[in-house]
Amino acid sequence: MGECRVKIYTLSTCGHCKSTKKLLSDCGIEY
């Protein structure tokens, strides 16, 4: 599979954003 760039827009106060960033980091996905 080819490389894909992941771009996310988050707020520091958003719980869903924090969870998503943790999931991506735990899976080794750079964003």
C-alpha positions as CSV (number, residue, x, y, z in Angstrom):
1,M,0.0,0.0,0.0
2,G,1.1,3.5,-0.6
3,E,1.9,6.1,2.0
4,C,-1.0,8.4,3.0
5,R,-0.7,11.6,5.0
6,V,-3.1,12.0,7.8
7,K,-4.2,15.5,8.8
8,I,-6.5,16.1,11.7
9,Y,-7.8,19.3,13.2
10,T,-8.4,19.2,16.9
11,L,-9.1,21.3,20.0
12,S,-7.1,20.8,23.2
13,T,-10.4,20.8,25.1
14,C,-12.1,18.1,23.0
15,G,-12.3,14.7,24.6
16,H,-13.0,13.0,21.3
17,C,-9.9,14.7,19.7
18,K,-7.7,13.5,22.5
19,S,-9.0,9.9,22.1
20,T,-8.5,10.0,18.4
21,K,-4.9,11.3,18.7
22,K,-4.1,8.6,21.3
23,L,-5.5,5.9,19.0
24,L,-3.5,7.1,16.0
25,S,-0.3,7.3,18.2
26,D,-0.9,3.8,19.7
27,C,-1.3,2.4,16.1
28,G,1.9,4.1,15.0
29,I,0.2,6.4,12.6
30,E,1.9,9.8,12.1
31,Y,-0.4,12.8,11.9
